[in-house]
């Protein structure tokens, strides 16, 4: 896929005269480049090429939410608006797809030694008060919940194509279906629901001279505020460790409540979202290895070697263990974690 000419991007966003070609930054879910002009440096992100995908309306809604978050004090970059708006804050280049642009932030990535507990709790609370959802329960879009027939179709296609993971899926299918039911029940019973970032991970945080900044709002949408809070708290508290840092968990939740977030309920399925995200990742890998979706930058190692099916195993009568913690059942009690039990992750 060709790199958009720097001149085309600069003209579309009125960025000044380029001082050289764009340089590749990274390719995660989307291609990104660094563009330097006589007015500064910028991050350019290509959203897609060709026809608009079915998820364009969801992206437009995410851009609206992104704009609203700035008003509630979320630490985040401000997008550059194009001269001619295609939708949201994106421009359509005639031959190079749909792109969006941000000012370049001098930064480093999050390191294991970074203690972001208070920042994380405050940021989650500000996200969750930006666009509350009332009167209905949204669909659990990020939770990897599919009908049994969908999983069975993936299995059948895997057998026909001779995929090495087919035998593992056949063995683990009852566990996957049971885990899916458990995750769905947890989501349906754990409000309040909000529009939120949905991908609050260390990989989406940049550490700048002015503090941490949350980036990549393109997948923002409806979710459970308690379940997102529990998952993000655990992920950041697990950095570089086998078990969560209890002090960081407590300070994250204290900051969350101090900024107006509701205390998390003491229930054993608070980490159902973590398991749901694993199921979602698993389903994406199935689609990509079967050729149902483009691979993009994904590493399509044989799934039978990835342990992703193994992580869906049931380990207690209360439901599948979804992390090294017993679902952070005691997080509402001064940040103390309940006793840990093993679970691959």
N, C-alpha and C positions, 0 to 999 in steps of 0.2 A: 504494500500500500504506500502510495507516494506521500511525501511530506508537503503540507500546504506551503506555498511560497510565502516567505516573510512579508513581502510587499502586499499580498492579498489580505493577510490578516491585519496588518498595520492599517491599511486603508479602511477595512470594514469596521475597525474599532477606533479609528482616528488616534493612532498611537504615535504618530510621527514617522520619521524616516528610519528604516532598519539599518543597523550598522553591520549586519552580516546575516547569514542564513540561520534559521531556527535550529537549536540543538536539542537532541532527544533528552528528555528528563527521565521518565519511567513509563512503563506500559503495564498497568494493573488491569483494571476493568476497562480503562480507556487509554488512548495514546495522549501523552502530554509532552510539551516542548518548552524550552526557555527561549524567549524572543527579546532581543535587545534593540532598542531604538534610541534616537537622540533625545527622547524624553524619559527614558528609564528602561527597566527590565520587567518582563511580564511572563506569566504562566499561561500557555495556550493549551486548551483541552479539546480534543475532537470527540464529539459525542457519538456520531455515526456518519456513514456515507450512504448514498443511495436513498431509497424511499424511507419515509418516516416509519419507525417501528410502532408496534401496537401500544408500547408503553410510553409514547410521547405525552399523552395527557397526564400520566402519573409524574413525569419529569416536570411538566409545567406547574403542577400543583406543588411539587417539591421546591421549585424556584420561588413560588409565592411564599411558602413557609420560610425559606432561607431569608428572604427579605424581611419578614416579620421578626425573625430572631434577633436581628440587629437592634430592634427597638426594645427588646427585653434584656439587653446587656450581655448576650452571648459573645464571647471572644472569638472572632471569626474574620476572615478576609472579606472585603467588599468587592463584588464583581464589577468589571468594566462593562458599560452598556455599549452596544454596537450603534453605528450610525443608522442602519436600517435593521430593525428588530424582526427576526423571524418568529420568535415567541420567547416569552420570559426575557432572559438576558443573553440569548443566543443569536448568532448570525449564520446565515446559510451562504457558504461560498459556492460560486457557480459550479466548480469542478472538484472541490475538495471537502465537501461534506458540511456538517453543522458543527460549529465550534463556539466555545465560550472562553473568556479571558479574565484573569485576575492580575493585579499588581504582584510582582515577584516579592516574596517574603524571604529575607535572609534568615536562615533557620538551621536547626539540626533536628534529627529525629529523636524520639523519646528513648532514653537509656534506662537500663535496669535500676540505676541509682536514683533516678528522678522520683521525687515524692510529690505526686499530683493529687493527693487525697482531697484536700479542700477545694482545689480548682475543679475536680471532677464532680464532687457533690453539688457545688454551686452551679456548674454548667448544666448538669442534668435537671436541676430544679428550674432553671431559666428556660430550658428547652420545653419542659413539661407545662409551664404556665403560658406558653406562647399561643397554643391553639388547642384548647381542650375539646374533647368530643363528648357530647351529651345526647341522651335519648336513644342510643343504639350501640350495639357491639360491632366493631369493624371486623373484617375478615383478617385472620392471622396470616398475612401475606408472606412473612419471612420465616415461617415456622415449619416448612417442609411437610405440610399435612396434605396428603393426597388419598383418594379412594383406593381400596385394596386392588381394584381392577387396574389402576395405573401402575402400581408396583408389579403386579402380575404381568402386565404387558412389557414392562422393562425387562423382567426376568425372561420372558419368552424371546424377546429380541436378542437378549444377551446369549441365550442358548443357540439360537439360529446363527448368530455371528461368531460363535465360538469364543466369546469373551472370557478371560480368565476369572473374572469376578462372579460369573453366573452361579457357580457351585456355592460360593459363599452367600450370595443373596438367597438362594434356595434354602440353605440351612437357616439363615437368620430372618427370613421373611416374617415368621410369627412374632419375633421380637420387634421388628420394625413396625408392624401393624399395631402391636400393643403399645409401643412407645408413642406412636402417632396419636392414638386415642388419649393417652395420658396427657400429652402436650396440648391437644385440642381442648380437653376439659379444663386444664389449668388456665389457658388463655381466656376461655369463656367466663371463668369465675373470678378473674383478677383484674378488676378495674381500679382506678379510673383509666379511661382510654384517652389518648392524646395523639396529635400529630407530632412527630419527633424525628430526630436525626436517623435513628435505627442502626447506625454503624459506629457507635462511640467506642473506638478501639485505639490502642496506642499507635497503630499505623496511620490513623487519621488525625493525629495531633502533631503539630509542629511547635518546637520550642524556639521562641524568638527572644530578642533582647528585652522585649516588653512582657514576656510571659508566654504560656502555652496558648495555642490557637487551634480551634477545631475546624477541620476542612472537610470537603467532599460531602455536600448536602444532597447530591443528585438522587440518592435512594431514600430520601426522607418520606415519611408517610405515617399511616395510623399504626399504633402499637399500644401495648399495656405499659403504663408508666412504672408500676412496681416491678414488672418483669424485666424491663430494660434497665432499670436502676440496679436490680440485683445482679444481672449479667455483667454490666459494665463495672460495677464495684468489684466483683470477683476477678474479672480479667485483669484489671489494673493492680489488684492486690496480689495476684499470682506471678507478676513479672519476675522472672529469674528464680522462682522458688517452687518447691513441690506442693506447698500448702499456702493458703492466703495469709498475708500479713494482717493479723487481727487488729493491730493498732490502726493501720491504714483503712481497714473496713470501717471501724468505728468512727474515725474522723471524716471519712467520706459521707457516711450516713448522717452524722451530726451537721455537716455543712449543707447537705441536701435538705434536712428539716429546717435548719436555720434560715435557708433561703425560701422557705415556704412549701417545700415538698412534703407530701404526706408520709408519715411513718410507715415502713413496710410491715405488712401483716406477718405474724409468726406462723408460717405454713411451710410444709415440706416440699411443695412444688414451686417454690420461688425461682428455681433455676431451670424450669421447664423450657424457657426460651433458649437457653444454652444448648439443650438437647435438640430443640426444634431447629436451630440454626445448623446443627450438624446434619440433621435430616435434609435440610434444604441444600446444603453443600453436596451431600451425597446424591440427591436427585439431579443436581446440575451436572455432576460428573457422569452420571448415567446417560443423560441426554447428550453430552459432548462425546463420550467414548462411543456411543452408538451412532453418532453422526446426525443426531436430531437437531443439534445446535452447533454453531461455530465454536472452535476451541479457544480462539483468542490467545491470551497469554497463559492459559492454564497448563499446568504440568499434568499430563494424562497418564500418570503411572498406573499400572494395573491396580484396580481397586482391591483385589484380594490381598495386596501387600500393604494397604494403607491403614488398616485397622478401623476404618470408619464404620464398617458394619459391626465390628466387635464393640464399639462404644455405645451401641444401642441395646446392649444386653440388659436384662432386668436383674437388679441386685437387691431388691427389697420388696416386701409386700406393699409398701406405700406407693411404689412406682419406681421407674428406672432412675438410678442415680445419675445425675446429669453433670457432675463435677466432682472434684476431690472432697468437697464439703457436702454434708447432709442437707443440701438445698438452703444453706445459710439460715436454718430455721430460727436461730437465736439472734438474727441481725437487729431486731428491734429492741434487744435487751443489752444496751450499752456496747453493741458491736461484738459481743462474744460469739464465737462460732461453736456450733455443736460438734460432737465428736466426728472425726473424719473416717471415711472408709474408702477403699481403693476403687478406682474406676478408670479405665483407659480413656484418654482424651487427646 
